[in-house]
């Protein structure tokens, strides 16, 4: 529980019990930022890696807000080797004069007081990402230490805080050549489960900000690895859409883009269709990525469906559909789009701002998007016709898929009550306790079935390579036996019927051979899961099994090596005399006991969880690896060929 101002109160004794008093002495008053340290997840979502990254977002958002106000064009973010982070900007600099109500320097008030900041004053910021005014003070509260340097009025100022408390007075350091703010902090390891920042996750956010604010330069450096990025895009969100579609075959070379201000809203969108089947839409409010959508996204989708339907009917293009109508899924198939709105005081659902709740946004966005699309279609009839024809093809394919699904269900293929015959299911029914191995080949599948713990481990052998869904329509996909088997085994359904909550297993483990074919099969499976069951990856349900590459035996001493380094270590310890070395070229070469001991026993196995650290780059990677264009794939192979290890060819 938090209160506006400097104090928060919590009740430490929930109820009066016999032998215990309950009076004013049981009321604990948390002063300053103590409430944040006591309940950090209330402010940053979690104390895991996502919350750790949220600290960076809060500070960077403040710098970008300066850019939105027209006072900043460069932001630098640096991760240091000691897990500390520096964010530098060339904005106006946080005010350092004495706050009239607090009798303290304004920068100190901002750093140590919840709900204090310039975001509440419309004269300072018309729009802002850090609207709740708790951002940088929360970062301070959850840091082991934080130092701020302000360049303002031709002078440099410095102040240090420890665990959210003032450690030094604000000190003048000397003259300044420019203006701006530098915040340097180290997250408190006593608060966070990890202080290991993910470069790709932060890169995605900074790249988004550069696209959303045309012209701003964002430099990102990771001193731990030496990796760096320099993001700057003059084309804004139209450049964002072109970037997302870079390796795809597009229907029209130039994205459809439109921007307009209405009332207190500033709305812009850009979209472009490609010949693929996945929808790729990103929505933002005041530069905040609203990953759960909200009213603005609802308005965008409604305008898209209505405008395309209206244009198709006026042009007589819907005759080919007969009794089929163009639905939302049809007009969004193969769509890549970015919707960005800015407004003062948006209403988010929670401090992490994942979903917009401002009701007026739906109508405003729907009106502006509809206007922009109508204008473009009237002025570019050739492109409009291509878009409508793409949507009509999608509608026909979706109807064919529905019929295929109904037929399959009548044959009990997709009926959740009838599991595929090749699935060796587990005995437990609680998904949280169950795991399924998708195994390459019947031979390895047989060993896995015999070696598993049938209480909680299910085995699904796969016959050869599944369909490449990157190039397949939904009806073609559902006609593929292996795809249907996977859908039925997982229990989630597919397409509009997909429901991650119905997943029958919370650990989906891909187990393939360590050769070219095995890598290809694993990539095909990951492509299917990413394109059609992404929430399973986002929830952390998908893993990759890591079977050993070598078996080293000397007498009764048997050891397994998972890479060349481990093999060399075993050989050095065991010597060369009397040692038998076996190189596993496939899972089928391992007997059930060996497969259990090395790859399936939770006590000893190694599995790698599949995570989505950068959705944009993941999308690009699957397009490169599994799409139609050969040249990007050739470049990828040339670039990363030297990095491949332990792959049989």
N, C-alpha and C positions, 0 to 999 in steps of 0.2 A: 504494500500500500504506500503510495507516495502523495505528498502534499505539495502544492505550488509554493515555492519559497525555499527555506533552508532546512526545514525539519520534517521528519517522517516519524510516525508513531506506530509501533506494532504491539500487539498483545501477546505476552509470552506464556501466559497460563490460559488454556482454552476454556476451562470451566472450573467451577468450584467443586472440589472433592472433599470428602470427609477427612479432616485432619490438616487441610490446607486452607490458608486464608487467601482471599482474592480481593485486593483493594488497590489503591493508587500506586502502591509500591510495585505491583506487577506490570504496570504500564512502562515499557521501555521507549525512551525518546532517542531517535537516531538523528544526530546533528549533521549538517552539511551533506556530504555525499555518502554517509555511512549506509543509508538505505540502499544505494546502488550496489555497494560491495556485498551487502547481505543478500540481495535478491537480483543478481546481475542479469539473469535470463529475462526478467521483466522488461529490460531496456534494450538488450541486444539479441534476444531470441534464444541463445544458448551459450554455454561456456565451452562448447566444442570449437572446431575449426571455423564453422560459419559465423559464430559470434566473434571470433578473433578477427576475421576478415571485415566484419561489420565496423570495427574500430577504424580501419583504414577508410572505409566508405564514408563514415561520418565526417572525418577530417577533410578528405578530398572534396566531399560535397560542399563544404563551407568555402573552399577555394573556388570551386566552379560557380557557386552562387555569386562570387565577386565577378566572375566572367559574365554571368547573366545580367548583372547590373552594369556591365560595360567598363569594369575597372581592372580586368585581369586577362592576360592572353597566354600565360604559360604556368604550368604546374609540374613540379618534379616530385616523384615518389621514389624513395630508396629503402630497400630492405638491407639492414646491416647484418654482419655475421653474428652479432650477439642477440639476434631476434628483435632488435629495436627497429623502429621505422621513422623516417623523416619525410614530412610533406612540406614542400616549399612552394610559395606562390608569389607573384608580383602584383598582388592586389593593393588595396589601400592600407592594409595593416590594421589589426584590431586596435580600437581606441585605447590609449594609455592614460588619459586624463582621469581625474578622480570622479567616481560616480556620485552624483548628488545625494542619492538615497542611501547608499551603502558606505560612503566615506572611505572607499577603497578604489584603487585603480580599476578602470573598467575591464581591462584584460583579466585581472584577478577575479572579478565578479563572474565573467564569462566562464572561466576555467573551473570555478569552484561552486557554482550555484546552478541548480536545475532550473529549467525554464527561464534562463537569462540569455539574451542574445538580441541581435539586430533584426531577427526574423519576425518579431512581433510588431515592428514599426514599418508600416507600409511605405514610409518615406525613404527607408534604407534599402529595402528589397521588395520589388513588386511581386516577384515570384522567387521561390526558394525550394531546394530539396530538403534542407535540414529545418523543416518548419516547426518541429516540436520544441526546439531550443534546448534540447537535452544532450545533443550530440557530443560536442567536445568536452563538456563537463563529465559525461559518462566515460569517455575515453580516459580522462584524467583520473577518475575514481577507480578505474579498473587497471591502472598502470602501476607498476612498481615505482616508476618515476616518470615525470614528464617535464620537458623544458620547452619554453616558448620564447622565440625571439621575434620582436616586432620592429619593422623598419617603417618609421612614420615621422613626418615633420623634420626630415633631414637628420634624424637621430635613430640609433639602434638601442633597443631595450631588451632586457632578459629577466626571466623569472623561472624558478624551479619549484616543482611540487613533488611530493612523495606520498603514494597511496591516497592521492586526492587532496592532501593537505599542503598548505603553503610551507615550503622549506626555506625560501629566501625572499626577501623583499624585491620588488621590481627595481632593477638597476639599469642606469643608463650606461651603455658600453662605449659610445662615441658616435662619430658622424656616420650617416648612411648615404649610399650613393643612389639608392632607389627606394621604393616602398614595397611592403608586403609582409607576409607572416611565415615563419618557419616553426613547425611543431615537431618535436622529436620525443618519442616515448618508447618505453619498453613494457609490454603487457605483463601483468603480474602472474607469474607461474603458479602462485597459490590460488588464483581465481580460475585460470583456464586449464582445461585438460591437456592442451597442447599449445605451444607457442611457435609452431612450425608453419609459417605462411606458405601457401601454394601459389607459385608464380603464375600458373595458367589461369587460376580463378581470378586473381587480381588483374591480370592482363585483359581478361574478357571485360571486366567492369570499366577499366580505363579506356579500352578501345571504344566501348559504347559511348562513353562521355565525349570522346573526340568526334565521333560521328554526329552526336546529338547537338554539339555546339560547334558549328562550322568555324574553322579558323583557329580554335584554341589548340595549343600544343601541350601534349602530355608526355613527359619523359619518364620512363619506368626502368629502374636499375635494381638488379638483385646481386648484391656483393657476395653472396654465398656461392653462387654458381657462375657469376660473370655474365649472365643473360641480361639482355636489355631490349626495350622497344621504344620507338619514337613515333607516337601517334599524332597525326594532324591531317584533317580532311576538309578541303574547301567546299566539297559538294554536299555536305550535311547528310541527311538521312537517305537521299537519293544515292549517294556514294555507298552508304551502308547496305542498301538493297543490292547494288551492283557487286559489292564485295561478297555478300551472302550467295549470290548466284554465279560467282566467278567461274566455276568449273561445270556449270550446268548449261544445257542447251535452252536458250530463252526464246519465247514466242515473239518478243519485241525488244529491240536492242536498248531502247531508252526507257527507264522506269517512268511510270505515271506518278507525277508528284504534284502536290497542291498544298498551299498554306493560306490561312486566313485568320484574322482576329475577329472575334464576335463577343460582345459584352466584356466580361472579364477573362474570357478564354482566348488562348492562342493555340490553334490547332494546325498540325501539319502531318501529312502522311505521304508515303511513297510505296509503290507496289510494282511488282513485275512477275509475270507468269513464266514458268519453265515447263518442259515436257515431262517432268517427273510426277510422282503421285503424292508426295508428302506436302503438308502445309507447314510453313515456317513463318510465323508472325510474332513480332516482338512489340510490346507496348510499354510506354514510358509516361510518367507524370513528373514534371519538373526535374527531368533527368534521372528519376528513380525508375529502375526496371521493375515494373509491376508484374512479377512472374506469375501471379495468380489472376491477372487480368483486372476486371472491374467494369464499371459503368461505361468508361470510354471505349473499351474493347467491344462491349455489347453493341454500342452505337455504331462502331466501325463495321462490324459484321452485318448488322441489320441493313445499313446503307448499301453495302456491297451486294448482298443478296437481292434487295429490292431494285437497285439501279440496273443490275445486269438483267434481271428478269424483265423489267420494264423495257429496256432497250431491245432485247431479243424479241419481245412480242410486237413492238412497233415496227421492227424490220422484218417480221414474218419468219424469223429463224427458228421458232419453236415448233413448227409443224412436224419436223422429224421426230419430235419427242412423243407424239401421239398423246397417250394418257399419263405420261411421266412429267412431273414438274421439276424445275431446277431448285434444289434445296441448298441450304447453307454449306453442307459438305461438298456439294458439286462445284460451287463457285469458288471454293477455297482449295481445291485439289491442284497441286502444282503452284500454289501462290506463295510468294515471298513478299512480306510487307513489314513496314515499320510505322507505328502510329505514335506520335509524340504530342502531348498537350502540356501547356503551361498555364497555371492559374494561381492566384493568391489563395492561401488557406485551403488546400484540398483536404478532404476527409479520407484518411486511410484507415484500414482495419489493422490496428496495432502499430507499434513503434517501428517495426521492421518494414512497413509500407509495402507489403506484397500485393495488396489489392485496393483499388480505388473504390470508395463508396459514395462520392459526390453525385447525387442523383441528377443534377442538371447537366452533367457531362454527357450523358447518353444522348439527349436530344440535340445538344449543340454539335457533338461530333457527328452524329447521324446526318444532320443538316449540311454540315460543311463537306463531309466526305461525299455525300450524294451529289452536291453541287459540283464538286471537283471532277467526279467521275463522269457526270452528264456532259460537262463542258468538254472533257477530253474525248469522249466517245463521238460527240457531234463533230469535233474538229479532226478526228483521226478515225474515220470509219473502217479503214483496212485493219488497223490494230484491234478495234472494237469487235470486228467480225471474227478475228482469230481467237480473241478471248472467249467470246460466246460459243464458238465451235468447240473450244477446249472444254468448256463447262458442260456442253451438251454431250460430248463424248464421255465425260466423267459420270453424268447422270445415267447414260446407257450402261456403262460398265458397272455402276453401283446397283442398277436394277438386275443386271446379269449376276452380280455377286449375291444379291439377295435371293435370287432363284437357286443359285448354287448352294447357298447356305441352307435354304429350306429343304432342298433335295438331300443334302448331306445329313441334315438333322433327321429327316424321315428315315434315312438309312442308319440312324443312330451314330453317325460319325462325329457330329459336333454336340451331341446330347451329353450334358454334364453328368447324367446318370449312367452313361455307358462309356467307360474308359477304353482307350485303344488296347488291343490284344497284346501288342509288343511291350506295353508298359508293365514293369514289375513294380507294383506300388508298395508303399510301406504300410505298416500296421497302424501307426498313430494317425490321427485325423486333425490335430491342431497344427495349422500351417506354420506357426512360429517355431515348432519343434521338428518340422519335416524339411527334407532336402531332396532334390532330384538331380541325378547325374545324366546329362545328355552326352551319350558316349558314341564315338565314331566307330562304326562297324559292329557286326554281330559277334565277332570273335572276342573283342574287348568287352562288348556288352555281356557276353556269357561269363567271362571272368569276373566282371563287376557284380553280376547277380549272385554269383557263388561266394564272393568275398565280402559283400556288404553286410551291414547290420540292418536286417530287414525291418527292425522296429521303427526306424526313422529315415531310412535311406531308400529312395525309389530309383529305378534305373530305366532309362529310355534309350535303347539303341537306335542309332540313325543310320539309314542305308545310303551311303555315298553323300554327295553334296546336295544340300537343299537348294531350292530355287533362289536366284538372286532377285530379291524383292525390290531392289533399287530400280530395276528396269521392268517391273511387272505390275499390271493393274490388279485391283482387288479381286476381280472375278478369276483371273488367271492364277492368282496366288491361292485362292480357296480351292482351286481344282487340283492343286499339288498335294499329293498324299502325305508327304513328310510334314509340310506346313500344317495341314489339318490335324495331324497326329500331335504336333507340338501344342497347338492351340487347345485341343481337347485335354491333353495331359495337364497343362498349366491351369485350366479352368477359368481363365479370365475373360473368354470371349475375344472378339476382335472388332475393329472398326467402331461403329457407333454403339456396339454392344459391349465394348471393352470395359472392364471394371477391375482395377488393381486389387480392390478389397476382396475379390473372389479368388485370388491366387491360392492354389492348393499347397504351395511350398514357398517358404521365405528364404530359401537358399537354392538358387538355380545354378548348378555348377557345370560349366562346359568342359568336357574332358576329351581332348583330341590328341593325335599323334604329334610328335615333335619333328614333322617334316613339312614339305611344301603343301601337300594335300591337307594335312591337319591344320596348318595355319589358314588355308583358304576356307575350310569348313568352319573354323572358329569365327573368321571374319564374316562369312555369310550369316551365321547365327546371330552375331552381334549386330549386323545390319538389320536383320529382321526385328530384333528386340528394340533397337534404337528407333526405327521408323514406325513400328506399330505397337510397341509395348513399353515406351520410354519410361513411364512411371515406375516400372519394375526396377529399372536401373537407378532412377532417382531415389527410390526407397532403399537402395543398397542390397537388393535381393540377388543380384547377378555376380557370379564369381567365375574365375578361370582356374581349373585344376593345374597343378604344377608337378607332373610325374617326374621321377628321376631319369637322368640320361644314362647313368652307368651303375652297374652292380660290381663291387670290388670284394673279392673273397680270398681269405688266406686261412686255410683250415676251417675252423668253426666261426671265425671272425668275418661277419658279413656287413658291409657298409654300402650306402647308396650315395651317389654324387649327383647334384642337380645342375652343376655347371663345371666348366673346365677347371676353375680355381679350386673348387671343393675336391675334384678328382685328384689334382696334384697334391693337395694336402693329405688325402688318404694314402696315396702312393708313397709319399715321403714318410708317413708314420708306419706303414706296414712293410715298406721295403719292396723290392722287385722279385725276390726269390719266392717261388711257391704261390704267387698271386695270380688269381684268375680274374680277368676283366671282361665284362659283358656290356656291350653298347646296345641299349634298347632302341630299336628303330620304330617300334610301334607298341601300343598298349597291349595288343594281342600276344606279344612275346612274354608278358608277365603272367605268372600263375595267380590264382585268386588270393593266396596268402600274401604274395608280394604286393599285389595291387592294393590290398587292404592296409598293409603295414606302411606303405610309402605314400599313398595318394588318397585314401578314403578314411583312415582312422583319424578322427578329430584331434586326438592327442598328439599325433606326430606329423600329419600332413601339412603341406603348404598350399594354401589357396590364395588367389589374388582377387580382391574385390574390384569390380568395374565401377568407376566413378565418373561423373560428368563434371569435370573441373571447368571446362570451357565449351559450352553447348555449340557456339558458333564454329569453333575449330573442329569439334567432333562432326558436325554436319558437313563441313568442307572435306574432312578426311574420308568419310564414307562416300561422298560424291566422287572424290579422286580415285579411291580404290575400287569402287563398284559401279561407277557411272559409265556412260558411253564414250567419253572423250579419252583418247589414248595418250595424248601429249602430256597432260598433267600427271598421269600415272607413271609415264616414263621418267619425268623429272623427279617424281617422288622416289622411285626406285634408285635412280642415280645418286640422289642426295643421301639416302639412308642405307644403301647397300653395305657400306663399311661397318655399320652399327649392328648388323645381324650376327647373332652368335648361336651356335649349337643347332643349326637347321640342316637336316639331311636333304640333299637334292638328288 
